[in-house]
Amino acid sequence: MVRTIESKSAEELQPFLTKYLSSFDVSQYHDGVNLAILKKLGQPNLSPDWADYEKPLKDKFTQWYFLSRLKKHTFSMPKKYKVLSKYYKQVRSSLEMPEENLMIIDFGDIVIADIADRPYSFFYEKDVFDKEMEAWEKSREQEEALWDETEDERPAPYLPTFLRMDRGVYTARDFIIEEIEEPCVKLSYEGIDVLYINEMLDIKIGLAPDLRRKQLAKLKNRKKASYKQ
């Protein structure tokens, strides 16, 4: 199968790969075959070579890719894999930046940024994440342009939140217990904090209703208002 994938064009492979992808569950896919597909076609949500495939097949391959990369990325911290792998069906795409040991997991409206050797990830609302990445890219371009300047003359580089060691960043526990809403939240896998991550992500991804006290009070007030009308 690998030789067939390597030797044929993307167009010629479509009937062959459609049958393969539809015949197995994500957990049954062969890594060697799927790596050959990835090399030939790229990621479904990032490459035009997947345009003519049905969405369920593209979703299944995206899910396999995410789980495969996540397992390697979190090898030294299996707690991360246990927590984040739960959401493989909701992933739109996943990207890696090896120079930063960074994995970016895109769920559409939200993003998780994770550095492999740190015991935490960062949850972002997508627009806030995009702004941080844009500012980071501009900062790196400026740094390269000013490389010949002395260190004192260079502006301090901008770093996104997931690369900074800021204290005081709100956590998943703050979201659940204190009901603090922030566009960037630290997901810590140490101690009791790990218990709140799945609860928060279930709410944010839409897998569970928001049953926090203040949210239930708002719901009750809306119901009372509708009864009065």
C-alpha positions in Angstrom: 0.0 0.0 0.0 2.8 2.4 0.8 4.4 1.8 -2.6 1.1 2.5 -4.3 0.6 5.7 -2.4 4.2 6.8 -3.2 4.0 6.0 -6.9 0.5 7.4 -7.8 -0.7 11.0 -8.1 -3.1 12.5 -5.6 -5.9 12.3 -8.1 -5.3 8.6 -8.9 -5.2 7.7 -5.3 -8.6 9.1 -4.3 -10.7 5.9 -5.0 -8.1 3.7 -3.3 -7.7 5.9 -0.2 -11.5 6.5 0.1 -12.0 2.8 0.4 -9.1 2.4 2.9 -10.1 5.3 5.1 -13.8 4.2 5.2 -13.0 0.6 5.9 -11.4 1.1 9.3 -11.9 2.9 12.6 -9.3 5.5 13.7 -7.8 3.1 16.2 -7.3 0.5 13.4 -5.4 2.6 10.9 -1.9 1.5 10.0 0.7 4.1 11.0 3.0 3.3 8.1 0.2 3.7 5.6 -1.1 6.8 7.2 2.3 8.4 7.3 2.6 7.8 3.5 -0.8 9.4 3.0 0.3 12.4 5.1 3.5 12.8 3.1 1.5 12.6 -0.2 -1.6 14.7 0.7 -0.8 16.7 3.8 -3.3 17.4 6.6 -7.0 17.5 5.5 -7.8 21.0 6.8 -4.6 22.5 5.5 -4.0 20.9 2.1 -6.1 21.3 -1.1 -5.4 17.7 -2.1 -8.2 16.6 0.3 -10.8 18.9 -1.3 -12.7 16.1 -3.0 -12.8 13.7 0.0 -16.0 13.5 2.1 -15.8 15.3 5.4 -16.2 12.2 7.6 -13.0 10.7 6.0 -11.1 13.9 6.4 -12.2 14.1 10.0 -11.0 10.5 10.7 -7.6 11.2 9.2 -7.3 14.4 11.2 -8.1 12.5 14.4 -5.5 9.8 13.7 -2.9 12.5 13.0 -3.7 14.3 16.2 -3.5 11.2 18.4 -0.3 10.0 16.7 1.5 13.3 17.2 0.1 13.9 20.7 1.4 10.5 21.9 4.9 11.4 20.8 4.7 15.0 22.0 3.5 14.0 25.5 5.8 10.9 25.9 7.4 12.3 29.1 4.2 13.6 30.5 1.5 10.9 30.0 -1.1 12.9 32.1 -1.3 15.3 29.2 -2.1 12.6 26.8 -4.8 11.1 29.1 -6.4 14.5 29.4 -6.1 15.9 25.9 -6.7 12.7 23.9 -10.3 12.7 25.0 -11.0 15.5 22.5 -9.6 13.8 19.3 -13.0 13.9 17.6 -13.3 17.7 18.1 -9.9 18.6 16.7 -9.8 20.6 13.4 -6.1 20.5 13.0 -2.8 20.2 14.9 0.5 21.8 14.2 4.0 21.5 15.7 6.8 23.9 16.0 9.8 21.7 16.8 12.1 24.6 17.6 9.9 25.5 20.5 8.8 21.9 21.4 5.3 23.4 20.8 2.1 21.7 19.7 -0.9 23.8 18.7 -4.3 22.1 18.9 -7.0 23.9 17.0 -10.7 23.2 17.9 -12.1 26.0 15.7 -13.2 28.7 18.2 -10.6 27.7 20.8 -6.9 26.6 20.7 -4.6 24.8 23.1 -0.9 25.5 23.0 1.4 23.0 24.7 5.1 22.9 25.2 6.3 19.3 25.7 8.6 19.7 28.7 6.3 21.9 30.8 3.6 20.5 33.2 0.9 22.8 31.8 -0.8 23.9 28.6 -2.6 27.1 27.7 -6.2 27.4 26.6 -7.0 30.3 24.3 -9.9 31.8 22.6 -9.0 31.7 18.9 -8.9 35.4 18.2 -6.7 36.1 21.2 -4.3 33.3 20.2 -4.1 34.6 16.6 -3.2 38.1 17.9 -0.5 36.7 20.1 1.0 34.7 17.3 0.9 37.7 14.9 2.6 39.9 17.5 5.2 37.1 18.1 6.0 36.8 14.4 6.4 40.5 13.9 8.7 40.6 16.9 10.9 37.8 15.5 11.1 39.6 12.1 12.2 42.8 13.8 14.7 40.9 15.9 16.2 39.4 12.7 16.3 42.9 11.0 18.1 44.4 14.0 20.5 41.4 14.4 23.6 43.6 13.7 22.6 46.2 16.4 24.0 45.9 19.9 21.9 44.1 22.4 21.2 47.3 24.3 19.7 48.9 21.1 17.4 46.0 20.3 13.8 46.2 21.6 12.8 43.5 24.1 11.3 40.6 22.1 7.6 39.9 22.4 6.7 36.5 23.8 3.2 34.9 23.7 1.8 33.9 27.0 2.6 30.2 26.5 6.3 31.0 26.4 6.4 33.4 29.3 6.7 32.4 32.9 4.1 34.8 34.1 2.6 34.3 37.5 -1.0 35.3 38.2 -2.4 33.7 35.0 -5.9 32.3 35.7 -6.3 28.5 35.8 -8.9 25.9 35.0 -9.6 25.8 38.8 -10.4 29.5 38.7 -12.7 29.0 35.8 -14.7 26.2 37.6 -14.6 27.3 41.2 -14.3 31.1 41.0 -16.2 31.2 37.7 -13.6 33.6 36.3 -13.8 34.1 32.5 -10.6 34.8 30.7 -9.6 34.4 27.0 -6.3 32.7 28.1 -6.2 30.1 30.9 -3.4 28.0 32.2 -4.1 24.2 32.3 -1.9 22.7 35.0 -1.4 19.0 35.2 0.1 19.1 38.7 -1.8 18.2 41.9 -5.5 18.8 42.2 -5.6 21.3 39.3 -5.7 18.5 36.7 -9.1 17.6 38.0 -10.6 20.8 36.6 -9.1 20.7 33.1 -11.5 18.2 31.5 -14.5 19.8 33.3 -13.5 23.2 31.8 -12.8 21.9 28.3 -16.0 19.9 28.2 -17.9 23.2 28.8 -15.8 25.2 26.4 -15.9 22.6 23.6 -19.6 22.1 24.1 -19.6 18.5 25.3 -21.3 19.3 28.6 -23.6 22.1 29.9 -22.2 24.9 32.0 -23.5 24.0 35.5 -21.4 26.5 37.5 -23.4 28.3 40.1 -23.5 31.8 38.5 -24.3 30.3 35.1 -27.3 28.3 36.6 -28.5 31.5 38.3 -28.4 33.4 35.0 -30.4 30.5 33.4 -33.0 30.6 36.2 -33.3 34.4 35.8 -33.9 34.0 32.0 -36.5 31.4 32.6 -38.3 33.7 35.2 -38.2 36.6 32.7 -39.7 34.4 29.9 -42.5 33.2 32.3 -43.4 36.8 33.1 -43.7 37.7 29.4 
